Amino acid sequence: MNTHSLGKYLLIFCLVAVIGVVGYSVLNAPDKRNPAEKVSDAIAELPNGLDKAARQLEDRTPNDKLNDAAKDVNDDLKKATNQ
């Protein structure tokens, strides 16, 4: 291995590490909405069900929201294929 390819691999590793750290920090950032925004979001979600509206009142990270959205899509797919 020459120094050029070693430097290339080191640069790629550093970029992947930085992207990983930034992604982790973004997905685990605290919820910065104020109570009025939470209530407004909950009211907007009422047509989708009380459980989804109640989620909007909780302090949730973007990762929690992403997981909830994935579960909702999975539930919707199960309902659609069972009919």
BELJOMO-V751961 format. One record per helix or strand of 2 or more residues. SS is the DSSP state (helix for helix, strand for strand). FROM is the first residue (numbers start at 1). LEN is the number of residues. Records with the same first field share a line. If there is no record, write none. Layout:
SS=FROM-LEN / FROM-LEN
//
This chain:
helix=3-25 / 35-14 / 50-6 / 62-21
//
